[in-house]
Amino acid sequence: MFLGSGEGMVAAVRAFDWPSNPLGPIHTWPAALKTAVGLALSSGFPKAVICGPELITIYNDAFAPILGDKPDCLGRSFRDIWSEVWHLIGPLQERAYDGHSTFIEDYPLVINRRGYPEQAYFTFAYTPIRDEVGHIVGMMDTVIETTARVETERNIKLINAELGHRIKNTLAIVLGIARQTFQVSASASDAEEALNQRLMALSAAHSTLNRLSWTSAPIVRVIEGALAPYSAQAERIRLEGPPVDLSAKQSLSLSLAINELAANALKYGALSNDEGHILLRWSAGRPGTDDEFRLVWEEVAGPLVQSSGRVGFGTKLVRAVGMEFGGDSRMELRPEGVRFELATTMRRIHVDDQGEG
């Protein structure tokens, strides 16, 4: 017999009740159809043979995963099996039955093979099957699913586009920091020191966001990263607050602000003597509401510092952080030390970077 011996779909085709099927008993099939079925069943590549005017379907083991959980596909009409996409592939089948081959790469189809619609992609060829006198008795469907590759390539494109966006934004930030730092610094050495500190803070924030795929970052990790260069004074800085996730822009902005406050405290404030310490605490309400979010940096027992009246770039950075949070920020020089306060609403916390956050 042309089917030979075998398991899987070969055995299923041999055991199928063909006499009660529109295709009829196997011995009545045209020789060309038998040959095509035999080639398909012996192939390791996904293939289906579509037979006669009723479009009866016979397929091999490699084709079965493409069908998924579609029931009782052997011996059914190809039209019924793929009814959800027949408006798209039906004309291609008709074209094959008219004697024209079709080859399509990465063809998008929304199919239902597991009880729900899913976007899938296929590269396939519909090839007419002719009998010994040239009459078309069916077609061969040779197909491979390319969904995983198409989605991977699409994701790579999205990642590359996002990476380009991030790099562009980062370079703009670095350029702005460098320009402002050198404009307001008293000397080249002061500018170099300040720029190094700011770039280290920016780098720490980037490292945190990279580990989290740039989706969001826990506020405590952002703060700890910004304070990492001041680890020798870690025992004098107390952090208190609930878990809160910040957007990428908010993480970068807060990291730079915290770094400026810490650098100032080390030079002139609570970390410049032996008694001073810093309380850094924040409070949060219900996510996505108008409940208040508030962060306070408060220096205690530092030396008395008189304001010079000059507003440096560091001060501008600290004050500008409120804009990234859609709220207000202010910094005061009190006799007991610097006090910085950031206030906004929970609705403005962790808003997507493409939105308002």
HURAQUI-V194633 format. One record per residue. N is the residue number from 1. RES is the residue in one letter. NEAR is the number of other C-alpha atoms within 10 Angstrom. Layout:
# HURAQUI-V194633
N/RES/NEAR + N/RES/NEAR
This chain:
# HURAQUI-V194633
1/M/9 + 2/F/11 + 3/L/16 + 4/G/11 + 5/S/9 + 6/G/12 + 7/E/10 + 8/G/10 + 9/M/19 + 10/V/21 + 11/A/13 + 12/A/14 + 13/V/20 + 14/R/16 + 15/A/9 + 16/F/14 + 17/D/13 + 18/W/15 + 19/P/12 + 20/S/9 + 21/N/12 + 22/P/16 + 23/L/18 + 24/G/12 + 25/P/13 + 26/I/17 + 27/H/11 + 28/T/10 + 29/W/15 + 30/P/13 + 31/A/14 + 32/A/16 + 33/L/23 + 34/K/18 + 35/T/14 + 36/A/19 + 37/V/25 + 38/G/18 + 39/L/16 + 40/A/25 + 41/L/26 + 42/S/16 + 43/S/13 + 44/G/12 + 45/F/15 + 46/P/21 + 47/K/26 + 48/A/27 + 49/V/29 + 50/I/30 + 51/C/25 + 52/G/19 + 53/P/13 + 54/E/15 + 55/L/21 + 56/I/23 + 57/T/23 + 58/I/25 + 59/Y/24 + 60/N/25 + 61/D/20 + 62/A/18 + 63/F/23 + 64/A/17 + 65/P/12 + 66/I/16 + 67/L/15 + 68/G/12 + 69/D/13 + 70/K/15 + 71/P/10 + 72/D/8 + 73/C/18 + 74/L/19 + 75/G/21 + 76/R/18 + 77/S/20 + 78/F/22 + 79/R/19 + 80/D/13 + 81/I/20 + 82/W/19 + 83/S/15 + 84/E/16 + 85/V/15 + 86/W/15 + 87/H/11 + 88/L/13 + 89/I/15 + 90/G/15 + 91/P/11 + 92/L/18 + 93/Q/26 + 94/E/13 + 95/R/16 + 96/A/22 + 97/Y/22 + 98/D/12 + 99/G/18 + 100/H/13 + 101/S/16 + 102/T/15 + 103/F/14 + 104/I/11 + 105/E/14 + 106/D/16 + 107/Y/14 + 108/P/15 + 109/L/17 + 110/V/13 + 111/I/18 + 112/N/20 + 113/R/18 + 114/R/11 + 115/G/10 + 116/Y/8 + 117/P/12 + 118/E/12 + 119/Q/11 + 120/A/19 + 121/Y/21 + 122/F/18 + 123/T/16 + 124/F/20 + 125/A/20 + 126/Y/25 + 127/T/22 + 128/P/23 + 129/I/23 + 130/R/19 + 131/D/13 + 132/E/9 + 133/V/6 + 134/G/9 + 135/H/13 + 136/I/20 + 137/V/19 + 138/G/28 + 139/M/27 + 140/M/25 + 141/D/24 + 142/T/19 + 143/V/21 + 144/I/19 + 145/E/19 + 146/T/18 + 147/T/18 + 148/A/11 + 149/R/12 + 150/V/16 + 151/E/14 + 152/T/12 + 153/E/12 + 154/R/12 + 155/N/12 + 156/I/12 + 157/K/12 + 158/L/12 + 159/I/12 + 160/N/12 + 161/A/12 + 162/E/13 + 163/L/13 + 164/G/12 + 165/H/11 + 166/R/14 + 167/I/12 + 168/K/12 + 169/N/13 + 170/T/15 + 171/L/11 + 172/A/12 + 173/I/16 + 174/V/16 + 175/L/12 + 176/G/11 + 177/I/20 + 178/A/18 + 179/R/14 + 180/Q/17 + 181/T/22 + 182/F/18 + 183/Q/13 + 184/V/15 + 185/S/17 + 186/A/10 + 187/S/10 + 188/A/11 + 189/S/11 + 190/D/14 + 191/A/19 + 192/E/15 + 193/E/12 + 194/A/21 + 195/L/20 + 196/N/13 + 197/Q/18 + 198/R/24 + 199/L/17 + 200/M/19 + 201/A/28 + 202/L/23 + 203/S/17 + 204/A/24 + 205/A/26 + 206/H/20 + 207/S/15 + 208/T/20 + 209/L/21 + 210/N/14 + 211/R/11 + 212/L/12 + 213/S/11 + 214/W/19 + 215/T/15 + 216/S/23 + 217/A/24 + 218/P/18 + 219/I/21 + 220/V/18 + 221/R/17 + 222/V/27 + 223/I/22 + 224/E/18 + 225/G/23 + 226/A/28 + 227/L/23 + 228/A/15 + 229/P/17 + 230/Y/16 + 231/S/11 + 232/A/9 + 233/Q/16 + 234/A/15 + 235/E/9 + 236/R/16 + 237/I/20 + 238/R/12 + 239/L/15 + 240/E/13 + 241/G/14 + 242/P/13 + 243/P/12 + 244/V/19 + 245/D/20 + 246/L/24 + 247/S/24 + 248/A/25 + 249/K/22 + 250/Q/26 + 251/S/29 + 252/L/26 + 253/S/24 + 254/L/28 + 255/S/29 + 256/L/29 + 257/A/25 + 258/I/24 + 259/N/26 + 260/E/24 + 261/L/23 + 262/A/23 + 263/A/21 + 264/N/17 + 265/A/22 + 266/L/15 + 267/K/11 + 268/Y/17 + 269/G/26 + 270/A/27 + 271/L/25 + 272/S/17 + 273/N/15 + 274/D/11 + 275/E/12 + 276/G/19 + 277/H/24 + 278/I/26 + 279/L/16 + 280/L/20 + 281/R/16 + 282/W/21 + 283/S/15 + 284/A/18 + 285/G/16 + 286/R/12 + 287/P/17 + 288/G/13 + 289/T/12 + 290/D/13 + 291/D/14 + 292/E/16 + 293/F/22 + 294/R/20 + 295/L/18 + 296/V/19 + 297/W/22 + 298/E/22 + 299/E/25 + 300/V/20 + 301/A/17 + 302/G/22 + 303/P/19 + 304/L/14 + 305/V/14 + 306/Q/9 + 307/S/10 + 308/S/6 + 309/G/6 + 310/R/8 + 311/V/10 + 312/G/13 + 313/F/19 + 314/G/22 + 315/T/16 + 316/K/14 + 317/L/18 + 318/V/24 + 319/R/18 + 320/A/18 + 321/V/24 + 322/G/20 + 323/M/15 + 324/E/19 + 325/F/29 + 326/G/18 + 327/G/17 + 328/D/16 + 329/S/20 + 330/R/16 + 331/M/18 + 332/E/12 + 333/L/15 + 334/R/15 + 335/P/14 + 336/E/17 + 337/G/23 + 338/V/22 + 339/R/19 + 340/F/21 + 341/E/20 + 342/L/22 + 343/A/19 + 344/T/21 + 345/T/20 + 346/M/21 + 347/R/19 + 348/R/22 + 349/I/24 + 350/H/25 + 351/V/21 + 352/D/15 + 353/D/14 + 354/Q/7 + 355/G/7 + 356/E/12 + 357/G/19
